[in-house]
């Protein structure tokens, strides 16, 4: 698990710089937008890595009641809900660069917990 969102941003930067399959500038922007809006709002993910396609994927593997994943694409986000016996995918189109879709923020507000205060 990453200790905080600035560590996640550093991981995104490293992933983009070190990847053998290049990420589009839009994909990197979407991933960074997720990290920026999430600071102080949600718990940092357990993992950040290459997604399918080249995308950047955020995993909350130890989230109760079930794990979730968000994949940042060049023009949208996908939210994956892993429930016992079920797998749901939600698609959130982006209208402008660096702006998170309001529907995705609402979904994350319902799913993710706030970080613990020190």
Order of alpha helices (4+ residues) and beta strands (2+ residues): alpha-alpha-beta-beta-beta-beta-beta-alpha
